[in-house]
Amino acid sequence: MSEELVELIDGDSATDAELDDGVSLGAPSLRAALEALLLVAEEPMSSATLATLTRTPEDAVVTTLHDLALEYTLQERGFDLRELGGGWRYWTRDNCAQVVERFVLDGQHGRLSQAGLETLAVVAYRQPVTRSRISAIRGVNVDGVVRTLTTRGLIEETGHDHETGAHLYRTTTYFLERLGLKSLDELPPIAAHLPMPDDVEEVLDLASN
């Protein structure tokens, strides 16, 4: 490990020592406070904003931010701390782009399984509906499938069942966008895909086997 990195990690920067003035930082150190704030921020945060939130002089904040950025680079972390667009923000490193791309694309463009399609159809035509009701209709546990559909933004929670208190699920506007529909009224009639009365007994026999 380089001497520069050892100094950064072992020797807590002088900016942290400057906090011993009785002011409550609300974190173990200035470095920790800045990391926590930047992790939850949805947009770049200016050094002035970070200084206000940490109750620390802005020059001390800027020094610590540069120290952190250098430390991440020397440690070859998968993320970087950069000042862009008037603020500081975490970014993934360029040499990690391929693995990040696989994560993003696999989650967005991967085709739904048969179980996912069937569960989505039940929600679309029976919404709002509980997981237990979906399971009863499909005859299998659907907890994992419901989580997947929720993660993909195709269904969402919409209150609770007034009798059982269970979560109710419905389709989302993203679901309509993906199917090219303006509203649920444009869903195709399901009657044509249901068994005729003469076939009901046969279907029930197959389901029970």
Secondary structure as GFF3:
##gff-version 3
##sequence-region A 1 209
A	DSSP	alpha_helix	3	10	.	.	.	ID=ss1
A	DSSP	alpha_helix	14	17	.	.	.	ID=ss2
A	DSSP	alpha_helix	30	40	.	.	.	ID=ss3
A	DSSP	alpha_helix	47	54	.	.	.	ID=ss4
A	DSSP	alpha_helix	58	74	.	.	.	ID=ss5
A	DSSP	beta_strand	79	84	.	.	.	ID=ss6
A	DSSP	beta_strand	87	92	.	.	.	ID=ss7
A	DSSP	three_ten_helix	94	96	.	.	.	ID=ss8
A	DSSP	alpha_helix	97	109	.	.	.	ID=ss9
A	DSSP	alpha_helix	114	126	.	.	.	ID=ss10
A	DSSP	beta_strand	129	130	.	.	.	ID=ss11
A	DSSP	alpha_helix	131	138	.	.	.	ID=ss12
A	DSSP	alpha_helix	143	151	.	.	.	ID=ss13
A	DSSP	beta_strand	155	160	.	.	.	ID=ss14
A	DSSP	beta_strand	167	171	.	.	.	ID=ss15
A	DSSP	alpha_helix	173	179	.	.	.	ID=ss16
A	DSSP	three_ten_helix	184	186	.	.	.	ID=ss17
A	DSSP	three_ten_helix	191	193	.	.	.	ID=ss18
A	DSSP	alpha_helix	197	208	.	.	.	ID=ss19
###
